[in-house]
Amino acid sequence: MEKRSTIFLVGFDEVFPKILEWNLSAWMAARGDLFGEKKTDGLHDWFEPSHTLTTIIERIGERAIQERQYFFSNFFLEHFQKHVDAQTERIRPDISSKRYYVYVRDLLSILYRLLFEKASGGPESEEIWRRLPGEWKVSKENLEGDTKKLVLARTAFEQFLRWAEQRMASNQTFDRQLNDVLINLFPGVDPEAWARILIFVLSPYSENRVQSVIERSWNFGFRLDVVSFSGEEKMEEAIASAEQRKQTEIQNAYELASLIFSNVFTEELLKESVEQAKKLKYAKRSAEDRKRLELLKLFEGLQTVREK
């Protein structure tokens, strides 16, 4: 495989789609032997080929991203999407279990690793993310949609949460990759508000949770776009339009947080957090005081959404 050209691996219907079919067969065989009606020791027989195929898929994706974005967006991702759209396979460990092993969840974990680690933050990241189907991103609409949309969105979010928690622990001044993923994986939400929510949820904290969040690094959640306007449009109108869009996206971030983190942002916690933010004292116009005010605005916004 390493001696084959990338265009050979992803550009023909006879190669990459066949590898994906083999991956499905190996996945079903390994879990079928382990959890099927006639349980055998077959997991040991099928684990290695299943793992090998997963590694091959990921390696082909890496090469497609590294060599040309076009290879990834127009070939790898197209074949990958067709394969995912056609799959409904899932296996239940036993008849009494409510949990299923779902094939597309395991398969998409490969794709998100590629997007997070290999594609994001690079010069062609925007085009790659633009080609990703909207159903594979995290939004309130997808999380409240049909079962397949829910599975896809939940998979994306769970993969992101594990990855982001590790990135946040690095305490970089600015994490371009994390910022890029945040902007592209969560469409329609304000990146600044959504980043503050994630920092609050994922940060380790002491007795005063708000103080702990204020005094740690906020290294992602920055808007990198600029306000643009045509020759006939006044700058003031363009700025007003951008501000209106920002307010809508902030509200979307609050609603998404209330849906995903309902067990975190309880009425009691929000009330306590507002009180902590009001009591904390920092020098006026300092970075800490700016963070305190931002968090206070965040908590009050989340309270408003809960009251509806």
N, C-alpha and C positions, 0 to 999 in steps of 0.2 A: 504493500500500500504506500509506503513512504517513497518508493521509486516511481510511483504513478504521478502524473501531473494533476493539479487541482481541477482543471477543466474536465479531465477524464473522470475524476471521482464524483463530481457534482453535476456535470453538464449533460449526462445521458440518463435516460429512463431505466437503463439496464443495470446501473451500478448502485448509486446511493439509495434509490427506492428499494432495491433488493436487500441492501444491508439493513434498512429499517424493517423490512419484513422478517428477516432473520432475527433481528433484535426482539420483535414481538413474539416470535415462536419460542425463542430461548427464555424470555421472561415468563411466558405462560407455562412452559414445561417445568421450569424451576419451581414456580409457586404451585403449580398443579400437583407435582410430585409431593410437595411438602404438605399441602392443605386439601388435596383432593379426597374423594371418597376412599380410594385405594392408596393410602399414604405409603410411600416407599422412601428409601434413602436416596432418591434420585436428585435431591438438591445438590449433593456433592458432584453428581455427573453434569448437571446443567449450570451450576454457579459460575464455573470458569468461562465457558463460552458466552454466557450472558454478560459477565463483567468485561470480557474482551470486546464484545460488540459495542457496549456502552463507551468504552475507551476509544474505539475506532470512530464512532460517531462524533465524539467530542474533538478528536484530533483532526478530523476532516473539517469541522467547523472552525477550528483554530486556523488552519491553513487558509481557508476561504477568506477569513477576516484579515489575516496578515498579508495575503497576496493582492487581493482586490476586493473592495466592498461589493462590487458588482457580482462576483462569484457567490458571496454570501447572500445578498439580498435577492438576486434573481434566480439562483439555482438552489443553493442549500435551503434557504428559508421556504421557497416555493414547494420543494419536495417534502420538507418537514411538515408544513401546514397541511398538505393534502393527506399525509399519513395520520396526523393527529385528528383531523376532521372525520376520518373514516373509522376511528377506533371508539369502541364502547366497552372494551374488555375490562372486567374487574373480577377479583376473586375474594370470596369471604372465607376467613380462616376456619370457621365452623358455623353450623346452622344457628347457634345461639348468639353469635357475635353480630353487633350492629356495625362493625367496622369492616370496610372493604379495602383490599389492595387494588388501586386503580392504575392501569397501565400509563395513561397519559400524564399522570402526576409524576411518575418516575422519569418518563421521557422528557417532559418539560423542564425538569430540574437540570438536565444537561444544557438545554438552550439558555436558561437564565444564568447559569455559571458562565457561559460564553459571553452573554451580553454584559454581565456585570464586570467580569474580569478582563475580557479581551477586547470588547468593542467600545465600552463607555470611556469617555474622556479623550478619545482619539479624534483625528481630523474628519473621519467619515461617520462618526457616531450618529449624527443627526439623521442622515439618510437611512442608516440601518434601522434605527428606532421608528422612523416614518413608515417603513415597510412592515413592521410588526402589526399583526391584526389587532384591532381595538378590543376584541374579546379577550385577548391575552394580557391585558393591562388591568390595573386595579382601580375600579371606580365604584361608586354607589350603585349605579345602574347594573353593572355586571354582578355585583355581590347580591343584588336583589332580583337578578334575572332567573332564567331557567337553570336546571341542574347543571348542564354542561358549562354554561357561563360561570356559574358559581364555583365549580371545580377548578376551572382555568384561572379565575381571578384569585381564589384562595391559594392555589399553588404558587402563583406569582408573588403574592404577599408573604407567604411563609418563607419562601426562598429568600426574598429581600430582607425580611426581618432578621434571619440568622446571619446573613452576610453583612448587613448594616451594623449590627451590634458589634461584630468584630472590627469593622472599620472605625467605628466611633471610639473604640478603646485605644486607638493609635495616637489620639490627641494632636493630629496634624493641624497646622494653621488653616489650610484650606484643602479639602479633599475633593479634587475635581471629578474623580470617578463617581463618588457617592452623590455629589451634586447633580451630575449628569443623569444618573439612574433615577434619582428622585424626580427630576423634572419630566422625564420621559415615561416612567412607569406609572405615574399617578396623574393622568390627564385631567385638566379642569380644576385642579386645586392650586391655591397659592403656595408656591414652594417655600416661602419664608414661614408662613403659618404652619404648614404641614411638617416642616423640619423641627420647629419648636415643639410640636406635639410629640414627634418621635424622640427627640432628645429627652423630653420629660418622662416618657414612658420607659425608655431603654437605659437611662442613666442609673448607675448605682447611687444610693442616697443615704444620708445619715438621718438623724432625728428630724432635722428641718429639711424636707425634700426640696422645697423651692430654693433655699439657699444653696444646696448642693448643685442644683441645675444652673443657677446663676454663675457660680464660681468655677464651672468647668468650661472647656472650649466649645464654642459653637462653630463648627468648621464646614458646614454645608447649609443649603437652603437659600442660596443667593440667586437672584434673577440676573441673567447675563444678557438679556435682550435690551434693546433701547427703543424709545418711543420714536416712531417714524411717521411721516405725513407727506401727502402729495402736494404738488404745487398749488392746488386750489384749496387745500385744507389748511386752516389756521393752526398754528402750533398749540394755541390754547385749547382748541377743540380736540386735537389729538391727545393732549395730556388728560383732558377731562374724560375722554373715552377710555384711555388706559386705566385711569383711576376707578372708573365704574366697573371695568372688567376685573380689576384687582379685588374690589369689594365683593363681587360675586364669587370669585375664586376662594376668598377667605371664608365666606359662608359655606361653600362646598367642602372646604377642609374641616370645618367644625362638624358638619353633618356626617362626613366620612369617619371622623374620629369617634363620634357618638355611636356609629354603627359598629365599627371594628373594636373599639376599646371601651365598650359600655361597662365592662367589669372593672375598668380602671377609673374612668371619669364618673364616679358615682356622685350623687348629690352631696354626700358627706365629705368626700375628698375635695371636691371643687370648693365647697364652703371653707374648709380648712386651708386650702391653698390660697384662696383670696385673702384670708386673714393673715397668713404668713407673709404674702407679698406686700401687704399694706404695712406690716410692722417692721419689715426690714429697712434699715437706713444705710444709704450709701451717699457719697459725695454727688451733688447735683451735676448732671451732664457727664457723669462718669460712665464707662462701659457697663459696669455692674448695675447702675441705676437705670440705664436704658433697657437692659435685659429684664430687670424687675418690672418695669412698666409694660414691656411687651408680654411678659407672662401674665400679668394682671389682666390685660386686655384679652388674652387668650382664655383664661379661666372664666371671665365674665361672658365671653362669647359662647363658650361651651355650656354655661349655665342657661343662657337664653335658649339654646337649641333643646336642652333637656326639658325646659318648661313648656315647649310647644306640644 
